[in-house]
Amino acid sequence: MAILLADVGGTNARLALARNGVIDGSSITRYRGDDYSSFDAVVQTFLAEQENPRLSAVCVAVAGPVSGGVASLTNRDWDFSENRLARLTDADHVRLINDLMALGYATPRLGAEGVSLLRAAPASRSRNGQSLVVGAGTGFNVCGVQTLPGGGISCQEAEEGHTSLPANIAGRLSDRVGIKAMLDFFSTEETFAGRGLARLHTALHGKEVRNSEEISTAAMQGDAEAEETYALFTELFGLLLRELSLRFMPLDGIFLAGSVARSFAHRTQQLEAAFLAEPYMRHIPDNTPLLLIRDDMAALHGCLAAIA
């Protein structure tokens, strides 16, 4: 008997099988969303390639809200249903979870090779059993994680990406790009996901770019305009993390995840300066470590923990 695990984003879907509590590394397969009309078609393809194993359970992490056993992607016309997946796979237990919840469930399982420390907190800091995963990639969202008595964890689903920008961030952004350009930055996700980084570059320099990877590559090659874009983006992200630290009190740490977060994670001085810039209630961010999830398998490990 096996467990089917899946991490489904707007661009790719990664699937794997787990047996006896361990993910089978040889089964991990990535599929491009553009190549399939539905997630069900991806599942059928994967299971056929794995010689149709008997499944006891299925857990799928979806880059979108989950409610009542159904979900849909925010960046692709795919929908998901626990009942439909149960019929498709003949599994006894099917669970859909938000992709940031999957990363939340994974945090206790991340070893030194899977997570790196960006900013340490004082050794004397207080701990409260609360942490926060912040995902910035194709989309943006967060997941609050609470350690429970007895060692388990609880993960809270959220839709932070669709909230409005905090006033201090909107003001700083408006000062740099002008009020007219602010129409493109109407939500947290539109500002801090990959398309937000691309829009910021266009607003600052008047140059259209296809995606955030172009800016990252240019910055690594020493392009001054790309460097300016990243400097402002990192500052704004640090200000956002400060707001999130007060909102969620994650004194056990903020875990950054996603391709956009990885692209500026080496700019730790810029990030920390903005994170600690506001003196009011500064003791909260000051006592909050910042970390980066580097393990590409993290969401699959989280799915395994969630279904168990």
C-alpha positions in Angstrom: 0.0 0.0 0.0 1.2 3.5 -0.8 0.3 7.1 -0.2 0.0 9.5 -3.1 1.5 13.0 -2.3 1.3 16.0 -4.6 2.5 19.6 -4.5 0.5 21.6 -7.1 1.4 25.2 -8.0 0.5 27.5 -10.9 3.4 26.3 -13.0 4.3 22.8 -12.0 2.9 19.8 -10.1 5.3 17.5 -8.2 4.0 14.0 -7.3 5.5 11.2 -5.3 4.6 8.0 -3.5 5.3 7.2 0.1 5.5 3.8 1.8 6.0 3.0 5.4 6.2 6.7 6.3 9.1 7.4 3.8 8.9 9.1 0.4 10.2 7.0 -2.4 12.7 9.3 -4.0 12.6 7.4 -7.3 8.9 8.1 -7.7 9.2 11.9 -7.5 8.0 13.3 -10.8 7.4 16.9 -12.0 4.7 17.8 -14.6 4.3 21.1 -16.4 0.8 22.4 -15.9 0.6 23.7 -19.4 0.8 20.2 -20.7 -2.4 19.0 -19.0 -6.0 20.1 -19.0 -6.6 19.1 -15.4 -5.0 17.8 -12.3 -6.9 14.5 -12.6 -5.1 13.9 -15.9 -1.8 14.4 -14.1 -2.7 11.9 -11.5 -3.8 9.3 -14.1 -0.5 9.8 -16.0 1.6 9.5 -12.8 -0.2 6.4 -11.5 0.2 4.7 -14.9 3.9 5.5 -14.9 4.1 4.0 -11.4 2.3 0.8 -12.5 -0.9 1.7 -10.8 0.0 1.0 -7.1 -2.8 0.3 -4.6 -3.3 3.6 -2.6 -4.4 3.8 1.0 -4.4 7.6 1.1 -3.9 10.8 -1.0 -2.8 14.2 0.2 -2.6 17.1 -2.2 -1.2 20.6 -1.5 -2.9 23.2 -3.6 -1.8 26.8 -4.3 -5.2 28.2 -3.5 -7.9 28.2 -0.8 -9.4 24.8 0.3 -12.9 24.7 1.7 -15.4 21.8 2.1 -13.1 19.3 0.4 -12.8 21.3 -2.8 -10.2 23.7 -4.1 -9.0 25.6 -7.2 -5.7 27.1 -8.2 -5.5 30.9 -8.1 -3.2 31.0 -11.2 -4.5 28.1 -13.4 -7.9 26.9 -14.4 -7.7 23.6 -12.4 -10.2 22.5 -9.7 -9.8 19.8 -7.1 -12.3 17.6 -5.2 -11.6 15.1 -2.4 -14.6 13.0 -3.5 -13.5 13.0 -7.2 -9.9 12.1 -6.2 -11.2 9.3 -4.0 -13.1 7.8 -7.0 -10.2 8.3 -9.3 -7.6 6.7 -7.1 -9.8 4.3 -5.1 -8.0 5.6 -1.9 -9.6 5.2 1.5 -8.5 8.6 2.7 -8.1 11.8 0.6 -7.1 15.2 1.9 -6.7 18.6 0.2 -4.6 21.2 2.0 -3.3 24.7 1.1 0.3 24.6 -0.1 1.5 26.9 2.6 -0.1 24.6 5.2 1.9 21.8 3.7 5.1 23.8 4.3 3.9 24.5 7.8 3.5 20.8 8.5 7.0 20.3 7.1 8.8 22.8 9.3 9.5 20.4 12.2 11.0 17.9 9.8 13.4 20.3 8.1 17.0 19.4 8.8 20.1 21.6 8.6 20.3 20.9 4.8 16.7 21.9 4.2 16.6 25.3 6.0 19.2 28.0 6.5 19.3 30.8 9.0 19.1 34.3 7.6 18.9 36.2 10.8 19.3 34.9 14.3 17.4 36.2 17.3 19.0 36.9 20.7 19.8 33.7 22.6 17.8 35.0 25.5 14.6 35.5 23.4 11.3 34.2 24.5 9.7 31.3 22.7 6.0 30.9 22.3 5.6 27.8 20.1 4.4 29.9 17.2 6.1 30.2 13.8 5.0 31.5 10.4 5.7 30.3 6.8 5.8 33.1 4.2 5.7 31.9 0.6 6.7 34.2 -2.2 6.9 32.7 -5.7 4.2 32.5 -8.4 1.8 33.6 -5.7 2.0 34.8 -2.1 0.6 33.5 1.1 1.3 32.7 4.7 0.6 29.9 7.2 0.7 30.2 11.0 2.1 27.2 12.8 1.4 26.4 16.5 3.2 23.7 18.5 0.7 21.7 20.6 1.1 20.1 23.9 2.5 16.6 23.3 4.6 17.7 20.3 2.1 17.9 17.5 1.5 21.0 15.4 -1.6 22.9 14.2 -1.4 24.8 10.9 -3.8 27.7 10.1 -5.0 28.3 6.5 -4.9 32.0 5.4 -5.2 34.1 2.3 -2.8 36.9 3.2 -1.9 37.4 -0.5 -5.3 39.0 -1.2 -5.1 41.5 1.6 -4.4 45.2 0.9 -0.9 46.6 1.3 -0.1 48.1 4.7 -0.1 51.9 4.6 3.7 52.3 5.3 4.6 49.9 2.4 2.1 51.6 0.1 3.5 55.0 1.0 7.1 54.0 0.5 6.3 52.3 -2.9 4.3 55.4 -4.0 7.2 57.6 -3.2 9.4 55.6 -5.6 7.1 54.7 -8.5 4.4 57.4 -8.3 0.7 57.2 -7.5 -0.4 56.2 -11.0 1.8 53.1 -11.0 0.3 52.1 -7.6 -2.8 50.7 -9.5 -0.6 47.7 -10.4 0.2 47.0 -6.7 -3.3 46.7 -5.3 -2.7 43.7 -3.0 0.0 41.9 -1.1 0.3 39.2 -3.8 0.4 41.6 -6.7 3.3 43.3 -5.0 5.4 40.5 -3.5 4.8 37.5 -5.9 7.0 37.1 -8.9 4.8 39.3 -11.1 5.1 42.0 -8.5 8.8 42.0 -8.8 8.6 42.2 -12.6 6.1 45.1 -12.3 8.3 46.9 -9.9 11.2 46.8 -12.3 8.9 48.2 -15.1 7.6 50.9 -12.8 11.1 52.0 -11.7 12.9 51.8 -15.1 10.2 51.7 -17.8 11.4 48.4 -19.1 9.1 45.4 -19.6 10.3 42.0 -18.5 8.7 38.7 -19.0 9.2 37.3 -15.4 11.2 37.8 -12.2 13.9 35.3 -13.4 15.1 37.9 -15.9 15.6 40.4 -13.2 17.4 37.9 -10.9 19.7 36.9 -13.8 20.5 40.5 -14.6 21.2 41.4 -11.0 23.6 38.5 -10.7 25.4 39.8 -13.8 25.8 43.2 -12.2 23.1 45.1 -13.9 22.6 48.4 -12.0 18.9 48.7 -12.7 18.1 45.2 -11.7 20.2 45.7 -8.5 18.1 48.9 -7.7 14.9 46.9 -8.2 16.0 44.2 -5.9 17.2 46.7 -3.3 13.8 48.3 -3.1 11.9 45.0 -3.3 14.0 43.6 -0.4 13.4 46.7 1.7 9.6 46.5 1.1 9.7 42.7 1.9 11.5 43.5 5.2 8.8 46.0 6.1 6.1 43.4 5.3 7.8 40.8 7.5 7.8 43.4 10.3 4.0 43.7 9.9 3.5 40.0 9.9 5.7 39.5 13.0 3.3 41.7 14.9 0.2 40.1 13.4 1.2 36.5 14.1 3.9 36.8 16.9 6.0 34.0 15.4 8.8 34.0 18.0 9.9 30.5 17.0 10.7 31.9 13.5 9.5 33.2 10.2 10.3 30.6 7.4 10.6 32.1 4.0 9.8 29.9 1.0 9.4 30.1 -2.8 11.5 31.2 -5.8 11.2 34.9 -5.2 12.1 34.6 -1.5 15.2 32.6 -2.5 16.2 35.2 -5.1 16.8 37.9 -2.5 17.6 35.8 0.6 21.3 36.6 0.4 20.5 40.3 0.9 20.3 39.8 4.6 21.6 43.2 5.7 19.0 45.0 3.6 16.2 42.7 4.8 17.1 43.0 8.4 17.5 46.8 8.3 13.9 47.1 7.0 12.6 44.4 9.4 13.9 46.3 12.4 13.4 49.9 11.0 10.3 50.7 13.0 11.1 51.5 16.7 7.5 50.9 17.9 7.1 47.4 19.2 10.5 46.6 17.9 11.1 43.9 20.5 8.8 41.6 18.6 10.7 41.5 15.3 14.0 41.8 17.2 13.1 38.5 18.9 12.0 36.8 15.7 14.5 34.7 13.7 14.3 34.6 9.9 14.9 31.4 8.1 14.8 30.2 4.5 13.3 26.8 3.4 15.7 25.4 0.7 14.3 21.8 0.5 12.3 21.4 -2.8 10.7 18.4 -1.2 9.4 20.3 1.8 5.7 20.4 0.7 5.7 16.7 0.0 7.0 16.0 3.4 4.4 18.3 4.8 1.7 16.4 2.9 2.9 13.1 4.4 2.8 14.6 7.9 -0.7 16.1 7.3 -2.2 12.8 6.1 -0.6 10.9 8.9 
